[in-house]
Amino acid sequence: MPLHPQAQAFLEVAEAANALMPPLEERDAAEWRAQGQELAERASHLPFSPPVHSETDRTIPGPAGEIPVRVLTPGPGGDYPVLVWFHGGGWVLGGLDGGIHALRLLANVANCVIVSVDYRLAPEHRFPAAVDDCLAATRWVAEHAAEVGADPSRIAVGGDSAGGNLAAVVAQLARDGGPDLAFQLLVCPVTDSDFSRKSYISNNEGYLLSTEMMEWFWAQYMGPDGDRTDPRVAPLRAADLGGLPTAHVIAAEYDPLADEAVAYAEALEAAGVDVTMVMAEGHIHDYVMNLGIIDDAEPAIADVARNMTRAFQLAGSEA
């Protein structure tokens, strides 16, 4: 399918902004991150989504100090199902404001609490710091669900891009060491370290996320000697995918990560996991998170809400 006109318009703006930045090999990660977070904070105030009942920033204990989180609550009272969310950004960029409109809409439509986690970022904090923070945050939510108005028997994890990678990894680690999870939401996830897949070649450049950029992100996260086959960074390489929670996996046609997202969904299904796989034709990486810019983001979020609600209902009936 041809590139969606709204995706094309978004790419033109993104490419113009990228042209003003230094070459990738000369970029300072902290400076790039700060610029992105400033833009995301400004965008968070745009009227792209209905407000949630409450939106509260706080910290929770982590393995190396306090972890900032943002708690989105859809209504008064408590005992809501809860999604623990990990933002994207190649393990290097991003923060609590990124994709906030999509999260607000999802909290309202799915009627669930969302706890968004501001995990430690590379290269200042390389692998496995992000994994450790995300797992710790998920376990904290399970143990302190009442503090965020949530039901500990109905917990999901989710994320986009590198956050989808972290969600997949946390789901595997939680299967083996708790807590019990009802659902995993993987939006355009990183699941492997193999740059030879067809989607990496056909979508190499010109579609927001490039092969060169992914190679840079991997280098920042893993360092020169990191094992890129470790299942805690390449969840597709895990020896056993059985017993994992129901999964909703979203891929985009014009995304270098498309093939590894599909491969992970297929591997989960082969292992007996209940999987819904969506391939968004005509769209680019992370389109779902661009609510207010890409019209197809809203029905995609509604689809996520339906599948997540179904998984929460099943978990609640078994509790």
Wavefront OBJ file of the C-alpha trace (Angstrom):
o trace
v 0.000 0.000 0.000
v 1.313 3.522 -0.729
v 2.515 5.631 2.166
v -0.432 7.234 3.956
v -0.711 10.974 3.094
v -0.670 11.962 6.769
v 2.422 9.835 7.327
v 4.054 11.534 4.351
v 3.238 14.988 5.724
v 4.589 14.014 9.144
v 7.788 12.680 7.565
v 8.369 15.920 5.678
v 8.255 17.904 8.921
v 10.418 15.357 10.748
v 13.013 15.251 7.978
v 13.214 19.053 7.889
v 13.853 19.103 11.638
v 16.408 16.310 11.363
v 18.291 18.219 8.670
v 19.001 20.978 11.195
v 20.741 18.560 13.563
v 24.362 17.369 13.495
v 25.153 14.056 11.780
v 24.159 11.074 13.883
v 27.731 10.136 14.786
v 28.294 13.663 16.154
v 25.131 13.955 18.214
v 25.254 14.250 21.969
v 22.661 11.886 23.423
v 21.843 14.067 26.426
v 21.385 17.183 24.291
v 19.214 15.364 21.750
v 17.157 13.912 24.596
v 16.632 17.304 26.219
v 15.479 18.834 22.933
v 13.029 16.007 22.356
v 11.656 16.178 25.871
v 11.096 19.921 25.555
v 9.099 19.423 22.355
v 7.128 16.557 23.899
v 6.290 18.659 26.956
v 4.932 21.431 24.727
v 2.940 18.946 22.660
v 1.451 17.404 25.798
v -0.667 20.542 26.257
v -2.220 20.416 22.775
v -5.917 19.421 22.596
v -5.253 16.068 20.935
v -6.908 13.911 23.598
v -9.576 14.175 26.286
v -8.135 14.628 29.771
v -8.120 11.772 32.234
v -9.677 12.059 35.684
v -6.251 12.555 37.260
v -2.658 12.660 36.092
v -0.063 12.541 38.856
v 3.728 12.480 38.787
v 5.509 10.730 41.646
v 8.482 8.483 42.318
v 8.722 4.855 43.348
v 11.719 2.926 44.695
v 13.990 1.311 42.125
v 17.162 -0.773 42.062
v 19.402 2.302 41.767
v 17.319 5.035 43.342
v 13.913 6.576 42.814
v 12.114 5.990 39.497
v 9.822 8.787 38.251
v 6.408 7.585 37.100
v 3.214 9.204 35.879
v -0.108 7.732 37.009
v -3.112 8.264 34.726
v -6.454 7.417 36.326
v -9.662 7.221 34.266
v -12.142 7.987 37.044
v -12.795 8.256 40.768
v -12.439 5.355 43.154
v -10.126 2.436 42.549
v -9.778 -1.227 41.693
v -9.117 -0.494 38.022
v -7.042 -2.776 35.828
v -3.588 -1.304 35.251
v -1.163 -1.019 32.356
v 2.499 -0.446 33.237
v 3.868 1.495 30.267
v 7.429 1.889 28.957
v 8.038 4.714 26.474
v 10.017 4.442 23.263
v 13.144 6.289 22.192
v 15.781 3.688 21.406
v 16.623 3.241 25.111
v 18.272 6.697 24.793
v 15.521 9.264 24.239
v 12.022 9.917 25.530
v 10.265 10.502 28.804
v 6.882 10.769 30.450
v 5.454 13.288 27.963
v 6.139 11.206 24.866
v 2.941 9.728 23.424
v 0.932 11.115 26.324
v -2.141 11.806 24.177
v -2.322 8.165 23.104
v -1.993 7.068 26.730
v -4.724 9.435 27.906
v -7.093 8.131 25.262
v -6.225 4.521 26.073
v -6.783 5.061 29.807
v -10.221 6.502 29.096
v -11.333 4.003 26.446
v -10.018 0.925 28.277
v -11.078 2.335 31.676
v -7.731 1.412 33.175
v -4.998 3.046 35.200
v -1.756 3.609 33.306
v 1.541 3.868 35.170
v 4.137 5.279 32.778
v 7.722 4.574 33.825
v 10.639 6.989 33.319
v 13.345 4.312 33.376
v 17.075 5.060 33.209
v 18.440 5.816 29.751
v 21.602 5.025 27.817
v 24.410 5.761 27.280
v 24.652 7.074 30.844
v 22.948 3.886 32.028
v 23.553 0.973 29.695
v 21.837 -2.424 29.565
v 20.420 -3.867 31.782
v 19.542 -0.672 33.715
v 16.328 -0.058 31.768
v 15.251 -3.688 32.175
v 15.940 -3.580 35.908
v 13.923 -0.376 36.346
v 10.966 -1.596 34.292
v 10.787 -4.928 36.090
v 11.085 -3.200 39.463
v 8.305 -0.774 38.529
v 6.040 -3.614 37.432
v 6.622 -5.476 40.683
v 6.047 -2.294 42.695
v 2.689 -1.779 40.969
v 1.706 -5.366 41.773
v 2.675 -4.949 45.429
v 1.255 -1.428 45.863
v -1.707 -1.528 43.480
v -4.034 0.160 45.960
v -1.760 3.228 46.014
v -2.537 3.855 42.336
v -6.167 2.737 42.447
v -5.482 -0.560 40.711
v -6.430 -4.222 40.999
v -3.294 -6.399 41.413
v -4.981 -9.348 39.694
v -5.322 -7.398 36.427
v -1.910 -6.092 35.380
v -0.578 -5.555 31.875
v 2.708 -4.283 30.510
v 3.163 -2.353 27.302
v 5.430 -0.078 25.361
v 6.303 1.333 21.986
v 9.511 0.725 20.024
v 12.304 0.255 22.591
v 9.555 0.385 25.204
v 7.891 -2.515 23.408
v 11.189 -4.338 23.706
v 11.210 -3.690 27.449
v 7.590 -4.810 27.788
v 8.333 -8.092 25.997
v 11.379 -8.658 28.195
v 9.509 -7.823 31.409
v 6.733 -10.224 30.395
v 9.309 -13.004 30.071
v 10.988 -12.167 33.372
v 7.646 -11.848 35.171
v 6.566 -15.258 33.901
v 9.598 -16.734 35.623
v 9.692 -14.570 38.758
v 6.363 -12.748 39.063
v 4.122 -10.903 39.095
v 1.360 -12.596 37.107
v 0.488 -10.540 34.035
v -2.745 -10.587 32.058
v -1.630 -8.873 28.856
v 1.299 -7.437 26.928
v 0.965 -4.586 24.424
v 3.854 -4.350 21.966
v 3.706 -1.350 19.618
v 6.296 -1.521 16.816
v 8.636 -3.372 19.183
v 12.353 -4.077 18.937
v 12.596 -7.849 19.388
v 15.952 -8.772 17.840
v 19.368 -7.403 16.876
v 19.355 -8.696 13.282
v 19.647 -5.877 10.723
v 19.455 -8.243 7.737
v 15.671 -8.637 7.788
v 13.813 -7.532 4.676
v 12.024 -4.623 6.374
v 15.367 -3.185 7.492
v 16.528 -3.233 3.880
v 13.351 -1.944 2.201
v 12.714 0.727 4.870
v 16.367 1.588 5.385
v 15.906 5.362 5.185
v 13.271 7.984 4.556
v 10.686 6.622 6.998
v 11.618 8.361 10.274
v 13.499 5.419 11.810
v 16.501 4.277 9.782
v 18.855 1.326 9.972
v 21.688 3.733 10.779
v 19.690 5.175 13.664
v 18.871 1.735 15.052
v 22.533 0.758 14.896
v 23.352 3.931 16.847
v 20.684 3.201 19.468
v 21.943 -0.348 19.922
v 25.510 0.910 20.355
v 24.421 3.438 22.985
v 22.421 0.840 24.905
v 24.760 -2.143 24.751
v 28.190 -0.510 24.505
v 31.030 -2.067 22.510
v 31.041 -5.409 24.336
v 27.367 -6.041 25.097
v 25.824 -9.375 24.129
v 23.107 -8.495 21.631
v 21.786 -12.062 21.669
v 20.849 -11.902 25.361
v 17.064 -12.534 25.554
v 16.806 -9.579 27.934
v 17.547 -7.346 24.953
v 16.534 -9.652 22.079
v 13.357 -11.324 23.384
v 12.837 -13.174 20.094
v 15.918 -15.244 20.973
v 14.468 -16.587 24.229
v 14.602 -20.378 24.403
v 11.040 -20.664 25.717
v 8.111 -18.367 24.936
v 5.454 -20.582 26.460
v 3.285 -19.397 29.325
v 3.494 -15.712 28.433
v 0.484 -13.392 28.750
v -1.910 -12.629 25.922
v -0.213 -10.324 23.428
v -1.351 -7.575 21.085
v 1.431 -6.788 18.612
v 1.319 -3.830 16.225
v 3.645 -3.420 13.248
v 3.754 -0.771 10.516
v 4.429 -1.429 6.847
v 7.063 1.313 6.436
v 9.028 0.490 9.579
v 12.455 -1.171 9.699
v 11.198 -3.096 12.743
v 8.139 -4.553 10.987
v 9.567 -7.994 10.274
v 10.884 -8.597 13.780
v 7.533 -7.547 15.259
v 5.779 -10.073 13.017
v 8.410 -12.720 13.801
v 7.862 -12.260 17.531
v 4.081 -12.488 17.178
v 4.470 -15.682 15.150
v 6.902 -17.145 17.684
v 4.514 -16.356 20.539
v 1.649 -17.996 18.686
v 3.769 -21.065 17.937
v 4.473 -21.316 21.674
v 0.756 -21.391 22.446
v 0.341 -17.749 23.479
v -2.905 -15.972 22.561
v -1.786 -13.303 20.072
v -3.448 -10.562 18.048
v -1.184 -9.268 15.277
v -1.908 -6.028 13.417
v 0.021 -4.875 10.341
v -0.770 -1.216 9.653
v -0.464 -0.800 5.898
v 0.741 2.571 4.674
v 2.062 3.645 8.068
v 5.455 4.344 9.619
v 7.140 3.417 12.870
v 5.181 4.245 16.014
v 2.222 5.777 14.156
v -0.105 4.737 16.993
v 1.565 7.178 19.364
v 0.934 10.153 17.052
v -2.661 10.769 18.076
v -3.828 14.109 16.682
v -1.455 13.819 13.721
v -2.318 10.400 12.268
v -6.077 9.741 12.153
v -5.623 5.964 12.143
v -4.063 6.156 15.611
v -7.464 6.536 17.268
v -9.075 3.335 15.896
v -5.820 1.492 16.598
v -6.038 2.562 20.245
v -9.697 1.514 20.371
v -8.652 -1.912 19.049
v -5.979 -2.146 21.746
v -8.568 -1.250 24.383
v -10.932 -4.005 23.215
v -8.249 -6.674 23.314
v -6.791 -5.504 26.612
v -10.231 -5.312 28.236
v -10.971 -8.871 27.124
v -7.720 -10.075 28.698
v -8.439 -8.161 31.902
v -11.922 -9.692 32.106
v -10.483 -13.177 31.760
v -7.856 -12.475 34.427
v -10.514 -11.086 36.756
v -12.691 -14.169 36.358
v -9.756 -16.423 37.224
v -8.608 -14.400 40.253
l 1 2 3 4 5 6 7 8 9 10 11 12 13 14 15 16 17 18 19 20 21 22 23 24 25 26 27 28 29 30 31 32 33 34 35 36 37 38 39 40 41 42 43 44 45 46 47 48 49 50 51 52 53 54 55 56 57 58 59 60 61 62 63 64 65 66 67 68 69 70 71 72 73 74 75 76 77 78 79 80 81 82 83 84 85 86 87 88 89 90 91 92 93 94 95 96 97 98 99 100 101 102 103 104 105 106 107 108 109 110 111 112 113 114 115 116 117 118 119 120 121 122 123 124 125 126 127 128 129 130 131 132 133 134 135 136 137 138 139 140 141 142 143 144 145 146 147 148 149 150 151 152 153 154 155 156 157 158 159 160 161 162 163 164 165 166 167 168 169 170 171 172 173 174 175 176 177 178 179 180 181 182 183 184 185 186 187 188 189 190 191 192 193 194 195 196 197 198 199 200 201 202 203 204 205 206 207 208 209 210 211 212 213 214 215 216 217 218 219 220 221 222 223 224 225 226 227 228 229 230 231 232 233 234 235 236 237 238 239 240 241 242 243 244 245 246 247 248 249 250 251 252 253 254 255 256 257 258 259 260 261 262 263 264 265 266 267 268 269 270 271 272 273 274 275 276 277 278 279 280 281 282 283 284 285 286 287 288 289 290 291 292 293 294 295 296 297 298 299 300 301 302 303 304 305 306 307 308 309 310 311 312 313 314 315 316 317 318 319
